Amino acid sequence: MNLVTADNFKLFNKEGKGNILIGSWCLNNEEIKKNFNKDKDIIANYHWDQKEKISKDVTYIEKIYKYFLDKLTHNLNEFHKTNYNSKTWEILIGLWLKYYISFLFDRWEQTSIVLEKFKIQEAKFVKFNEERFITSNSFDYRYMILHSNWNHWVISKIIESKKKFNFSYINDETQLKKKPHITKEEKKSFLMLFSRFFSKLVFKQKLVIASLYLPTIYKIGLLLKYNKFILKLDFDKKFKRNIDINSRKKIFNDIKGIDEFTNFASSLIYLNFPCSYFENFELLNTEIEKSILPKKPKIIFTSIEHVYNDFFQLYCIKKKREGAKLIVFQHGAHFNKKFSLGDDLEADVADKFLTWGTSPKPNKTIPLFMPTVIKKKVNKSFLSSGLLIAHSSLPVFPGNYDSSPRYYSDIISYNEKIYKLIDNIDKKILLSSSVKVNKSIAEEHRIFWPINSLKEKFPKLNLISPNEPMWKTSRKYKIVVETHNSTGFLEAMYLNIPVILLIDPKADQFKSEYDQYYEDLKEVNILQYDGEKTAKFINSIYDNPSKWWFEKKTQKIRENFCSKFAVNKKNPYKEMISTLNNILISN
């Protein structure tokens, strides 16, 4: 049989004994979908559909992560002539390494199981210039590994290493639409000139704020209290790719694995390691030294910059070694999920991790409050009507080992659940309802068919894509339906907006210690698992949803849930200042 490893019709064989599609994501191609013959073509089951397998594999991935972190620490110190320990390097390369190992292992397992289960006789692979997979920075890397070319290339390398059957190469490389690797020029703007004029004042700032999810008035208050000075700092520094392939091979290819998979993973590090950690490392260091950034901050405070910005991460390394504390404020609703790549790492690399209510690591985490909707109120319009339904565009290829919908088959199931909801909602209710879609995410992942399918199946349905959070848009609607255990759901609960969470229990799984909170939500119909039953419930309460929502039991359960996951404080600013002062004292 012929093995199809990507959503590329040129890899599909219309003749012969049939095709094995290595995963359902190969159907993200209209020609493959049209020519797929159920009598002779097969879609391989996805190995992590066995949820119990994930627990065992995540344990293995964590073990391998630590092994490679130690090896890379040694080799990078040797190359860069530094003496950073593994905890320091983890701030810079930790999240990249988590993505690299987990994504690679996922593809390795899927391919290995397919090769063992089926008698594969042939396959075609696209011949790539492999250096194209070396990205400028870690942000571009995380974008790239969710797209077809990288996945096809990695699977072809796995098959090549196993030498199970003969295969051929074809020249059909499509242009990978990545973020451009462009160095931003430093413009002599008024703000820059202003910054340079007051550079001595900037250098002495005690508090650094970057991409912090707090109300503007809170951030201004913090800057005035600790710095006596307000200025937005520039951490947006990126450099073009500058590949030294020989040095890469020399430094990375002597890393040996401990089994078949780790030997394979070792062999590809040199083609997956971002330039910002290697060739451009000194450029980033130099940029930090000459930049107008605080020289000896006491606290570096962020919500997201430590995840996406290599320049910021390196700045944190340098300043932490000089005594600064890195404080991270929770930025998403994923800390209650059973599995979520990077959650523990975020808490580990921070000196203190401020949460919206949970405290998974007592020595590191400090439960505070939900910052995104502090002191906000949603006053429903007198004419509010219909439903506001959230719809997400998910990546086709398997994403993080996350307890949420994460690949093509999950997308199918996710959309079917929404279809059943819409199909069974009273038609009068639908007339004033809207589905909020995220077109920018759809464009980023190049997956348009879920939105197009909604349009085709429900041509009269109102699809909207406002540039604002769900809670703001919800003013016009009677009930919100969230379809992910997301920030949007937590914000609605915090703001006491009538909301229903419609999810797939197989995909959206929670940590066992939080089961009772979600069982309680189910008891009062806030949590739902079936689209048709959800529609029937909405139809029954639609005329007066407040009667259900503000019923004593429903409100008690909502408040108890928020006390754990979306805390509201009487004086959040005062509590935050107290927390920062305590951190400064301990410093």
Secondary structure, 3 states (H helix, E strand, C coil): CEEECCCCHHHCCCCCCCEEECCHHHHCCHHHHHHCCCCCCEECCCHHHCHHHHHHHHHHHHHHHHHHHHHHHHHHHHHHCCCCCHHHHHHHHHHHHHHHHHHHHHHHHHHHHHHHHCCCCEEEEECCCHHHHCCCCHHHHHHHCCCHHHHHHHHHHHHHHHCCCCCEEECCCCCCCCCCCCCCCCCCCHHHHHHHHCHHHHHCCCEEEECCCCCHHHHHHHHHHHCCCCCCCCCCCCCCCCCCHHHHHHHHCCCCCCCHHHHHHHHHHHHHCCHHHCCCHHHHHHHHHHCCCCCCCCEEEECCHHHHCHHHHHHHHHHHCCCCEEEEECCCCHHHECCCCCHHHHHHHCCEEEECCCCCCCCCEEECCCCCCCCCCCCCCCCCCCEEEECCCCCCCCCCCCCCCCCHHHHHHHHHHHHHHHHHCCHHHHHCCEEECCHHHHHHHCCCHHHHHHHHHCCCCEEECCCCCHHHHHHHCCEEEECCCCHHHHHHHHCCCCEEEECCCCCCCECHHHHHHHHHHHHCCCEECCHHHHHHHHHHHCCCHHHHHCCHHHHHHHHHHHHHHCCCCCCHHHHHHHHHHHHHHHC
